[in-house]
């Protein structure tokens, strides 16, 4: 529904509300015919503004989805998901942790792994602060090899360090000496 359709429909519905407030037992027939014409006009505006057909199911997730008459919400897709969950019961008994998920996540769930994954962060000293200089690595030897290659590069940084990340950060090793460099000429005078 675009803005013009929304405005026109709102105006027509407000006019109908005014007609409803003005109705009484002695309302003349000419006035009732006018209300009927305004009502038809509002219905026509509504039909123009609706982009798709009426929902086939009562499912908010799949309103235009395929219909299953035996499902409580008439949605075949959701009913298929519910049936798969019921079939996952082992030996007729539900799983001790509840029904199994439809597709196991390769990352696990929060209860399985409450701490962040262990990784090594290569950092370089830029003259004012430590900054990440490469992709975080899962393997310590690979991270050290990356930093060795960075130190041999054509434009090495003043210093490098390797930070171990698990539940907290821990600096494992530092190569070089970080010196704070004032970027303002003349010492910021």
Buried (B, 14 or more C-beta within 10 A) or exposed (E): EEEEBEEBBEEBEEBBEEBEEEEEEEEEEEEEEEBEEBBEBBEEBBEEBEEEEEEBBEBEEBBEBEEBEEBEBBBBBBBBEBEEBEEEEEEEEBEEEEBBEEEEEEEEEEEEEEEEEEBBBBBBBBEEEBEEBBEEBEEBEEBBEBBEEBBEEEEEBBBBBBBBBEEEEEEEBBBBEBEEEEEEEEEEE
